[in-house]
Every structure is written in structure tokens, then in C-alpha cells.
Amino acid sequence: MFGSAKRRNVLKIDSQDTLNTFILLISKISYIKEDILFVIDNCDEVIEKDRQHFKILVSMILAKIPTIKILLTTRVRLGSVVNEADEEVLVLSGLNSLQSEALLRKKLSRPITIAEQNALMKIRPDEEKYSQERNSKPTKLHEHHLFKLLGGNPQSIILIAPLLCDPLKPIQLSDLYKMLTSNQLCKILENEDIED
């Protein structure tokens, strides 16, 4: 396995000056002799703005620090970033609906009652764009349209769990579903060009 659990440093970079930021970074980590996993999360925007400099900088890092491996995360395929022969692209798919339900149950600090589950199962989407789901009759929690809306995205599921467990104003799954399918929210998402 690459890397060690001895040291974990997180460096958050929010800079418009990509070149100087990476030069500073190289100077700070080039002395490390152990294996390094360097994660550049959500790098789509940086690459889109300055792909050529990004390629040069990643090549410099790889050349100057032989113990480094770089993990780039993006929401879209980028094609070759440095050298196609040295790159491996892994496309991660979302959780299936059963895994999504299991993650939600794990992240909740309370059980999902049968009454809560039954209340959710009675609700059908009323928007025309959800016509296929409107005609389906789920019998199990993970079959409900709610889990399709969450898209199998673990982060989405983790972020909604606190809403369902808020000690001051807890909401039920049916309330959450109504919020996620509300006309107001749909209009916001349409304006942001987000697909359901």
C-alpha cells in the first residue's frame, strides 16, 4: 500500500496564482524521503483555466519528488493531464440504492421507524418530469424515488443525515423528500444547470 499513516497534512490552496503556489508547495515537500500521496481535489477549474501550466507543474512535481504519487479528483473526464502512459483513470460510480439506504441508516443517530417509512412510501412525485417514479409503487425503502434523487452520492447522503436528526427541529424522511422535490428547489437547480 502506498503511503504511511505516520503523517497526514492537509494544505488548502485557494489561490489564483497557480505557478507560485506549486513552486512553494514543491519547496515545502521536496525534502520528504518517504512515500507521499498528493491529492488535488476538485481540480477541474484549475485545469480548465490554465491546463498548460498545470501540466508543467505536475510534471515538475513528479520529476523533483520521486516518492510522490498524485491523485486528481474531478467531476468530469479530463483526458491526459501529464502523460497518458503514466496515468490511470478510475471512474467511480455512485452507490446503488440499497447501499445508499445502508449508509443513511448508519449516519443517522436515530432509527427510521416503520411509521416514518410508511409515510414516505405514500408520497409520489407530482412533477411531470418524475412521471416514471410517480407510477411506480416501491415496497422497500431503498426503492423510493428519494434514493434516486440522492444519486448514490455518499456526500449527499452524509449531508442530509443531520437534517433528519436535528435535536431542535428533526424532520422525517417524507419532509425531506417534499423539500427535495419542491418547485422552489427545482427552480433553483434548473437555474444552476444541475440535472436530477
C-alpha positions in Angstrom: 0.0 0.0 0.0 1.3 3.4 -0.9 2.0 6.0 1.8 2.1 5.8 5.6 -0.2 6.7 8.4 2.6 8.5 10.2 1.9 11.9 8.8 -1.2 13.4 7.3 -1.0 17.1 6.3 -3.8 18.9 4.5 -2.8 22.0 2.6 -5.8 24.0 1.3 -4.9 26.2 -1.6 -7.2 28.9 -2.7 -5.0 30.9 -5.0 -5.3 32.5 -8.4 -1.5 32.2 -8.8 -1.2 28.5 -9.7 2.5 28.7 -10.6 3.8 30.4 -7.4 1.6 28.1 -5.3 3.0 25.0 -6.8 6.6 26.2 -6.6 6.0 27.0 -2.9 4.5 23.5 -2.5 7.4 21.8 -4.2 9.9 23.6 -1.9 7.9 22.5 1.2 7.6 18.8 0.4 10.7 18.1 -1.7 12.8 17.2 1.4 10.4 14.4 2.4 12.0 11.0 1.7 9.0 8.7 2.4 6.2 7.9 0.1 3.8 10.8 -0.5 0.2 10.7 -1.7 -0.6 14.2 -3.0 -4.3 14.7 -3.5 -5.6 17.6 -5.7 -9.3 17.5 -5.1 -11.8 19.1 -7.5 -9.0 20.2 -9.8 -11.4 20.7 -12.8 -11.4 24.5 -12.5 -7.7 24.9 -12.2 -7.1 22.7 -15.2 -9.7 24.4 -17.3 -8.2 27.9 -16.5 -4.6 27.0 -17.1 -4.1 23.5 -18.5 -0.6 24.0 -19.9 0.8 25.4 -16.7 -0.9 22.7 -14.7 0.7 20.0 -16.9 4.1 21.6 -16.5 3.7 21.9 -12.7 2.5 18.3 -12.2 5.5 17.2 -14.4 7.9 19.2 -12.2 6.5 17.7 -9.1 6.8 14.2 -10.4 10.4 14.8 -11.6 11.6 16.6 -8.4 9.9 14.2 -5.9 10.3 10.6 -7.0 8.4 9.3 -3.9 5.2 11.1 -4.8 2.0 9.8 -6.3 -0.6 12.3 -7.4 -4.3 11.7 -7.2 -6.5 14.2 -9.1 -10.2 14.2 -8.5 -12.6 15.8 -10.9 -16.3 15.7 -11.8 -15.6 15.3 -15.5 -13.1 13.4 -17.5 -10.1 15.5 -18.3 -8.2 13.4 -20.8 -4.5 13.1 -20.4 -3.2 15.6 -17.8 0.6 14.9 -17.9 1.5 11.7 -19.8 -1.2 9.2 -20.8 1.2 6.3 -20.4 1.8 7.2 -16.7 -1.8 7.9 -15.9 -4.6 5.7 -14.7 -8.1 6.8 -14.9 -10.6 5.4 -12.4 -14.3 6.2 -12.9 -16.1 5.9 -9.6 -19.8 5.1 -9.8 -22.3 6.0 -7.1 -23.8 3.7 -4.5 -26.7 1.6 -5.5 -30.0 2.3 -3.7 -29.5 -0.5 -1.2 -26.0 0.8 -0.3 -27.4 4.3 -0.1 -30.1 3.2 2.4 -27.5 1.4 4.4 -25.2 4.5 4.5 -28.2 6.7 5.5 -29.1 4.3 8.4 -25.5 4.2 9.5 -25.2 8.0 9.6 -28.5 8.6 11.4 -28.3 8.8 15.2 -31.8 7.5 15.4 -33.7 4.6 13.8 -36.1 5.0 10.9 -39.4 4.0 12.3 -41.9 1.9 10.3 -44.4 4.8 10.6 -41.8 7.2 9.1 -41.0 4.7 6.3 -44.7 4.2 5.6 -45.3 7.9 5.4 -42.5 8.3 2.8 -43.8 5.4 0.8 -47.2 7.1 0.4 -45.7 10.1 -1.3 -45.4 10.1 -5.0 -43.7 12.8 -7.1 -46.2 15.2 -8.5 -43.9 16.9 -11.1 -44.4 15.7 -14.7 -40.7 15.1 -15.1 -40.9 12.4 -12.4 -43.7 10.5 -14.2 -41.9 7.2 -14.2 -41.4 7.3 -10.5 -45.0 8.5 -10.0 -46.3 5.3 -11.5 -44.0 3.0 -9.5 -45.1 1.6 -6.2 -42.0 1.0 -4.0 -42.3 -1.7 -1.3 -38.9 -1.2 0.3 -37.3 2.0 1.5 -34.4 1.9 -0.9 -36.8 1.6 -3.9 -38.3 5.0 -3.1 -37.6 7.9 -5.5 -35.8 9.7 -2.6 -32.7 7.5 -3.2 -32.7 8.2 -6.9 -32.7 12.0 -6.1 -29.6 11.4 -3.9 -27.9 9.9 -6.9 -25.9 7.3 -5.0 -23.6 10.1 -3.9 -22.2 9.3 -0.4 -21.6 13.0 0.3 -25.3 13.9 -0.4 -26.4 11.1 2.0 -24.0 12.2 4.7 -25.0 15.8 4.4 -28.8 15.1 4.8 -28.4 12.8 7.8 -28.0 15.8 10.3 -31.3 17.3 8.9 -33.1 14.1 9.9 -31.5 14.1 13.4 -31.6 17.8 14.3 -32.5 17.8 18.1 -34.2 21.2 17.8 -36.2 20.6 14.7 -35.9 17.0 13.4 -37.6 16.2 10.1 -39.0 13.0 8.8 -38.0 11.3 5.5 -41.3 12.4 4.0 -40.5 16.0 4.8 -37.0 15.7 3.3 -38.5 14.2 0.1 -41.0 17.1 -0.1 -38.2 19.6 0.3 -36.0 17.9 -2.4 -38.9 17.8 -4.9 -40.4 21.2 -4.1 -41.0 23.6 -7.0 -38.8 26.2 -5.4 -35.8 23.9 -5.1 -36.3 22.5 -8.6 -36.3 26.1 -10.0 -33.0 26.8 -8.2 -31.4 23.7 -9.6 -32.7 24.4 -13.1 -31.1 27.9 -12.8 -27.8 26.3 -11.8 -28.0 23.8 -14.7 -28.0 20.9 -12.4 -29.6 17.7 -13.6 -31.7 15.5 -11.4 
